[in-house]
């Protein structure tokens, strides 16, 4: 079976502070985007003001949920005990449209048609 796109949510453990790990986490994202694994990534929040992190969301390419879990276990947030790996929600996704928003290190040529 070839990889398909998944929408993935992974929740932070209660009362953790991801701020010290965030720069290392962000450095790990561009290679996964440039390698075709991650199609989109970002945080989600407990509040509309975006002041209290609730977890992370990904659109990523994988064959199954086990492969997703293995991917997440290589992330600095998991290694630092930020993510509750047992909380992962993953569904196959059918993306109708995607608009580019990038961070430094992302190959923007990947978004050109």
Residue pairs with C-beta under 8 A, 6 or more apart in sequence:
1 63
1 64
2 63
3 61
3 62
3 63
3 67
4 61
4 62
4 63
4 92
4 93
5 39
5 59
5 60
5 61
5 92
5 93
5 94
5 95
6 58
6 59
6 60
6 61
6 62
6 65
6 68
6 90
6 91
6 92
6 93
7 57
7 58
7 59
7 90
7 91
7 93
8 57
8 58
8 59
8 60
8 68
8 72
8 88
8 89
8 90
9 44
9 55
9 56
9 57
9 87
9 88
9 89
9 90
10 55
10 56
10 57
10 58
10 72
10 83
10 84
10 85
10 87
10 88
10 89
11 54
11 55
11 83
11 84
11 87
12 18
12 53
12 54
12 55
12 56
12 77
12 82
12 83
12 84
13 81
13 82
13 83
13 84
16 81
16 82
18 25
18 53
18 77
18 80
18 82
21 76
21 77
21 80
21 82
24 76
25 75
25 76
25 77
26 103
27 105
28 74
28 75
28 76
29 38
29 41
29 103
29 105
29 106
30 103
30 104
30 105
30 106
30 107
31 105
32 38
32 60
32 71
33 39
33 41
33 106
33 107
33 110
34 105
34 106
34 107
34 110
36 61
36 110
37 60
37 61
37 62
37 71
38 58
38 59
38 60
38 61
39 59
39 60
39 61
39 95
39 98
40 57
40 58
40 59
40 98
41 56
41 57
41 58
41 59
41 60
42 56
42 57
43 50
43 53
43 54
43 55
43 56
43 57
44 53
44 54
44 55
44 56
44 57
45 51
45 52
45 53
45 54
46 52
46 53
46 54
55 83
55 87
56 77
56 83
59 93
59 95
60 68
60 71
62 68
62 71
65 88
65 90
68 88
68 90
69 85
69 88
72 78
72 83
72 85
72 88
73 79
73 85
75 83
77 83
78 85
100 108
100 111
102 108
102 111
